[in-house]
Amino acid sequence: MCIVKAATTTILLATLACCELSYKANANPSLPIAQKQLGDRAMAVKQNSATALEQVLQTRKFKASDLAQVSTLNDIQGSWAQSFIAGLVSRGIVQGFPDGSFRPDEPVTRAQFAAIVTKAFPQQSNRNAIAFADLPEYYWAKDAIQTAYQTGFLAGYPNNTFLPEQNIPRVQVLVALANGLNLSAKAESSTLLDTSYQDAAEIPDFARSPVAAATANRLVVNYPNKDVLHPNQTATRADVAAFIYQALANQGEMPQLRADDPMAEYVVGLQPATPVASAPEPQPLTPEQVAKLRQQYRIEATPLTALIRPSVVGGGSSVGSPTAFGAGWGSAFFGTSFQGRARDTSKSDGAASFGFGLGDASRAVGLEIAATTVDLYGNTFGDGTISFKLHRLLPANFGIAVGVENAIIWGETDGGSSLYGVVSKVFSLTEDAAKPFSKITTSVGLGGGRFRSEEDVEDGNDTVNVFGSMGLQATEQLSLIADWTGQDLNLGVSVVPFRSLPLVITPSLADVTGNAGDGVRFVLGVGYVGRF
């Protein structure tokens, strides 16, 4: 039966998973360590393009927090869509992720596009709402989808379906903008399309007139080849930003691209103005200039909580079982756990673990490796294990993972190896993650080994069992957790106590139902994440 050391190790690994997810911010491993983020904030602004910030200032239609984010997005510098992204972020139409990234190459779903387009173009409804059969009552983008439908930007599919999680092709984005904005083309559609695009034959029949209208109004941006539309290719976040920016520029809501902006030549139909010969070359902003801008426009630095908070902002979502989120390349973690009384004994117990991540779960597969010593109060380094987890991030805040706890064992441990698979999903309850009760993270998995029922463990039956967890963000720095390990129910609280540190503290009660072991036990886990 899984008792003393195995129980402590289990809680520790779950605590580390909570801490790692907290620091990764939506499970993306690209952000620098927390302390370095604070110290290098001014330098990050300096390294970003002065052109993008200047364009933001030209519009004079921004929130202070949006301007701050333009200055600190860490992956748009050098992106072909930098000017478009910076302009939309300055208006709060699109946003980066809590880790400071924008992820311009990620695909956009129909639900995500609905949320963006309704924010970019607030318009009056011109048709009645429809009850889409595949939109749950509390689906995060339900209101945006209804608005996009009622204003004419988007339509559904047969049988009253919308397919919100389907990736949206580039041609659908252009059709949506042309229809929603009532754009038209003076030239004949076939002639305009055939002279503009080498792959015009790939444009679906239903889309030819709207795409021609979008082309005539200079909404289309084709990079790296201006003459190739790729109409049926999935639209990326960069594509959508470029198309919407151009639509806003067509309405006079955003400035046209500067004459010296390299992207101007990729806007179909746009003839860039001749640059002024005497125009000075834009220079990167110095930290002093950035500080002056922040003071002038009352821009406050992004709170570190926004950088380290996870999908469930206040901490983690599990205290006894694994989730599908894990460490990726460049992240490392350390943690300890303590329980006042181990199962079926009167002895205290503790464990410590160190781990790191490899790979990129958002683009391919991530690998998390964790080494644990399971006997802090005895033979400290004589008993231990190494565990592995392969994990992948999927669209719509899904994650999937397979792993082996205690794949390698030395010394004496009680639990043995446990193979498992798990799926996790983050559900947004409010649009603002800073509000109370804004998100729930759920995980469900199947596993053998320690995940078996206590009866099967005692009888030596080689079976599999269901485990799962749920974490509710109660406040911006605190989550409430319920966790079924396959043997017992754990209840806990996951706390990020300091805004300046990626530290998670998780006190919990194990076996609150009393159906495994000999009663309720107190367990405390502490985890910390860094970068290498």
Secondary structure in CASP SS format (residue, H / E / C, confidence):
PFRMAT SS
TARGET T0000
AUTHOR 0000-0000-0000
METHOD secondary structure of the structure
MODEL  1
M C 1.00
C C 1.00
I C 1.00
V H 1.00
K H 1.00
A H 1.00
A H 1.00
T H 1.00
T H 1.00
T H 1.00
I H 1.00
L H 1.00
L H 1.00
A H 1.00
T H 1.00
L H 1.00
A H 1.00
C H 1.00
C H 1.00
E H 1.00
L H 1.00
S H 1.00
Y H 1.00
K H 1.00
A C 1.00
N C 1.00
A C 1.00
N C 1.00
P C 1.00
S C 1.00
L C 1.00
P C 1.00
I C 1.00
A H 1.00
Q H 1.00
K H 1.00
Q H 1.00
L H 1.00
G H 1.00
D C 1.00
R H 1.00
A H 1.00
M H 1.00
A H 1.00
V H 1.00
K H 1.00
Q H 1.00
N C 1.00
S C 1.00
A H 1.00
T H 1.00
A H 1.00
L H 1.00
E H 1.00
Q H 1.00
V H 1.00
L H 1.00
Q H 1.00
T H 1.00
R C 1.00
K C 1.00
F C 1.00
K C 1.00
A H 1.00
S H 1.00
D H 1.00
L H 1.00
A H 1.00
Q H 1.00
V H 1.00
S H 1.00
T H 1.00
L C 1.00
N C 1.00
D C 1.00
I C 1.00
Q C 1.00
G C 1.00
S C 1.00
W C 1.00
A C 1.00
Q H 1.00
S H 1.00
F H 1.00
I H 1.00
A H 1.00
G H 1.00
L H 1.00
V H 1.00
S H 1.00
R C 1.00
G C 1.00
I C 1.00
V C 1.00
Q C 1.00
G C 1.00
F C 1.00
P C 1.00
D C 1.00
G C 1.00
S C 1.00
F C 1.00
R C 1.00
P C 1.00
D C 1.00
E C 1.00
P E 1.00
V C 1.00
T E 1.00
R H 1.00
A H 1.00
Q H 1.00
F H 1.00
A H 1.00
A H 1.00
I H 1.00
V H 1.00
T H 1.00
K H 1.00
A H 1.00
F C 1.00
P C 1.00
Q C 1.00
Q C 1.00
S C 1.00
N C 1.00
R C 1.00
N C 1.00
A C 1.00
I C 1.00
A C 1.00
F C 1.00
A C 1.00
D C 1.00
L C 1.00
P C 1.00
E C 1.00
Y C 1.00
Y C 1.00
W C 1.00
A C 1.00
K H 1.00
D H 1.00
A H 1.00
I H 1.00
Q H 1.00
T H 1.00
A H 1.00
Y H 1.00
Q H 1.00
T C 1.00
G C 1.00
F C 1.00
L C 1.00
A C 1.00
G C 1.00
Y E 1.00
P H 1.00
N H 1.00
N H 1.00
T E 1.00
F C 1.00
L C 1.00
P C 1.00
E C 1.00
Q C 1.00
N E 1.00
I C 1.00
P E 1.00
R H 1.00
V H 1.00
Q H 1.00
V H 1.00
L H 1.00
V H 1.00
A H 1.00
L H 1.00
A H 1.00
N H 1.00
G H 1.00
L C 1.00
N C 1.00
L C 1.00
S C 1.00
A C 1.00
K C 1.00
A C 1.00
E C 1.00
S H 1.00
S H 1.00
T H 1.00
L H 1.00
L H 1.00
D H 1.00
T H 1.00
S H 1.00
Y C 1.00
Q C 1.00
D C 1.00
A H 1.00
A H 1.00
E H 1.00
I C 1.00
P C 1.00
D H 1.00
F H 1.00
A H 1.00
R H 1.00
S H 1.00
P H 1.00
V H 1.00
A H 1.00
A H 1.00
A H 1.00
T H 1.00
A H 1.00
N C 1.00
R C 1.00
L C 1.00
V C 1.00
V E 1.00
N C 1.00
Y C 1.00
P C 1.00
N C 1.00
K C 1.00
D C 1.00
V C 1.00
L C 1.00
H C 1.00
P C 1.00
N C 1.00
Q C 1.00
T E 1.00
A C 1.00
T E 1.00
R H 1.00
A H 1.00
D H 1.00
V H 1.00
A H 1.00
A H 1.00
F H 1.00
I H 1.00
Y H 1.00
Q H 1.00
A H 1.00
L H 1.00
A H 1.00
N H 1.00
Q C 1.00
G C 1.00
E C 1.00
M C 1.00
P C 1.00
Q C 1.00
L C 1.00
R C 1.00
A C 1.00
D C 1.00
D C 1.00
P H 1.00
M H 1.00
A H 1.00
E H 1.00
Y H 1.00
V E 1.00
V C 1.00
G C 1.00
L C 1.00
Q C 1.00
P C 1.00
A C 1.00
T C 1.00
P C 1.00
V C 1.00
A C 1.00
S C 1.00
A C 1.00
P C 1.00
E C 1.00
P C 1.00
Q C 1.00
P C 1.00
L C 1.00
T C 1.00
P H 1.00
E H 1.00
Q H 1.00
V H 1.00
A H 1.00
K H 1.00
L H 1.00
R H 1.00
Q H 1.00
Q H 1.00
Y C 1.00
R C 1.00
I C 1.00
E C 1.00
A C 1.00
T C 1.00
P C 1.00
L H 1.00
T H 1.00
A H 1.00
L H 1.00
I H 1.00
R C 1.00
P C 1.00
S C 1.00
V C 1.00
V C 1.00
G C 1.00
G C 1.00
G C 1.00
S C 1.00
S C 1.00
V C 1.00
G C 1.00
S C 1.00
P C 1.00
T C 1.00
A C 1.00
F C 1.00
G C 1.00
A C 1.00
G C 1.00
W E 1.00
G C 1.00
S E 1.00
A E 1.00
F E 1.00
F E 1.00
G E 1.00
T E 1.00
S E 1.00
F E 1.00
Q E 1.00
G C 1.00
R C 1.00
A C 1.00
R C 1.00
D C 1.00
T C 1.00
S C 1.00
K C 1.00
S C 1.00
D E 1.00
G E 1.00
A E 1.00
A E 1.00
S E 1.00
F E 1.00
G E 1.00
F E 1.00
G E 1.00
L E 1.00
G E 1.00
D C 1.00
A C 1.00
S C 1.00
R C 1.00
A C 1.00
V C 1.00
G E 1.00
L E 1.00
E E 1.00
I E 1.00
A E 1.00
A E 1.00
T E 1.00
T E 1.00
V C 1.00
D C 1.00
L C 1.00
Y C 1.00
G C 1.00
N C 1.00
T C 1.00
F C 1.00
G C 1.00
D C 1.00
G E 1.00
T E 1.00
I E 1.00
S E 1.00
F E 1.00
K E 1.00
L E 1.00
H E 1.00
R E 1.00
L E 1.00
L E 1.00
P C 1.00
A C 1.00
N C 1.00
F E 1.00
G E 1.00
I E 1.00
A E 1.00
V E 1.00
G E 1.00
V E 1.00
E E 1.00
N E 1.00
A E 1.00
I E 1.00
I E 1.00
W E 1.00
G C 1.00
E C 1.00
T C 1.00
D C 1.00
G C 1.00
G C 1.00
S C 1.00
S E 1.00
L E 1.00
Y E 1.00
G E 1.00
V E 1.00
V E 1.00
S E 1.00
K E 1.00
V E 1.00
F E 1.00
S E 1.00
L C 1.00
T C 1.00
E C 1.00
D C 1.00
A C 1.00
A C 1.00
K C 1.00
P C 1.00
F C 1.00
S C 1.00
K E 1.00
I E 1.00
T E 1.00
T E 1.00
S E 1.00
V E 1.00
G E 1.00
L E 1.00
G E 1.00
G C 1.00
G H 1.00
R H 1.00
F H 1.00
R C 1.00
S C 1.00
E H 1.00
E H 1.00
D H 1.00
V H 1.00
E H 1.00
D H 1.00
G C 1.00
N C 1.00
D C 1.00
T C 1.00
V C 1.00
N E 1.00
V E 1.00
F E 1.00
G E 1.00
S E 1.00
M E 1.00
G E 1.00
L E 1.00
Q E 1.00
A E 1.00
T E 1.00
E C 1.00
Q C 1.00
L E 1.00
S E 1.00
L E 1.00
I E 1.00
A E 1.00
D E 1.00
W E 1.00
T C 1.00
G C 1.00
Q C 1.00
D C 1.00
L E 1.00
N E 1.00
L E 1.00
G E 1.00
V E 1.00
S E 1.00
V E 1.00
V C 1.00
P C 1.00
F C 1.00
R C 1.00
S C 1.00
L C 1.00
P C 1.00
L E 1.00
V E 1.00
I E 1.00
T E 1.00
P E 1.00
S E 1.00
L E 1.00
A E 1.00
D C 1.00
V C 1.00
T C 1.00
G C 1.00
N C 1.00
A C 1.00
G C 1.00
D C 1.00
G C 1.00
V C 1.00
R E 1.00
F E 1.00
V E 1.00
L E 1.00
G E 1.00
V E 1.00
G E 1.00
Y E 1.00
V E 1.00
G E 1.00
R E 1.00
F C 1.00
END
